[in-house]
């Protein structure tokens, strides 16, 4: 019998969900000059931090969504982004992947 792989989920902010322009919300870290996608352990942390994130709410729609870690890391690295696990205040806890 094959053992089922445990999938770890993280929450991210998606810009323009359900459209052709859908993308994961990413940022550039001022101190390291690295581009990254913020990920959160809980939906509540993502929603709380989202309130502090710079964003264009006049032209874009945003939604917090759950993503499997493996898919998130793969998509981010393909696009040249790192993934940082963050807390609800926007502080980086660790790099994922």
N, C-alpha and C positions, 0 to 999 in steps of 0.2 A: 504494500500500500504506500502510495506517495504521500509525503507529509505536505500539508498545505502551508504555503509561505504566508507568514504574518505581514500584513501591509500596514505601515504606519501612515496615518493621515495628518496633514497639517492644513491650516486655514490661511488663505491668501486673499488679497483683494484683486478682483477682476474688473478691468475697465471695459465698458461697453459690452457687457455679457449678452450672448445670443445674437451678435451682429457680425458682419464681416470684419469689423475693426476690433473684435474682442482680443484682449491681451492681458497678461498678468501685469499688475502695477509694479514698476521697478523704479529704483532711485540710484543716485550716485553718492557714495559715502565721501563726505568732504575730507576727512582725515587720511583715508587710504586711497582715494581716487578710484575705487572699485565700484562697478555697477552691480547692483544686487536686487533680489526680490525678497521682501520681508515675508517671513512665514511665522505662524503663531500656533501654539499648542492647542488653544481653544478658540472657538468662534467669538466668545466674549472678549478675549484679549485682542483679537483682530479688530473687532468693532470699536473698542475703546481707543486703540492706537490710531485707527482710521480717522477719528475726529481730529487728530493732531497732524495728519499727513498733508503736505501740500498737494492740492488737486484743483482741477478745473471743473467744478460742478455745474457750470453754466453750459458746457458743451459736451460733457461726458456723463455717463451713468456708471455707478460703481456698485459692486455686490461682493460680499464675502462668500467664498466657496471653499469646500474641502477638496483637497487634492492628495493623491497617494504620493508619498515621499519619492519613490523611484521615478514616477512620471515627472514630478516637479524638478528634481535634480537633472534629469535627462534633458528636459526642455530648456532649462536655464543654461546649462553648459553649452548646448547647441547654439544658443543665442548670445553667448559670451557673458552671461550673468553668473554671479555667485548666489547662494541662498543662505540668508542669515535667519536663525531662529531668534525672535525678538519677544520682549515682554510688552505689556499693555502701555508702557510709557515710551516705547520706541528704543529702549536700550537693547543692544545686541547681547544675547546670551551665548551663542555659539554659531559656528559656521556648519551648515549641513552639507553632506556629500564630500 
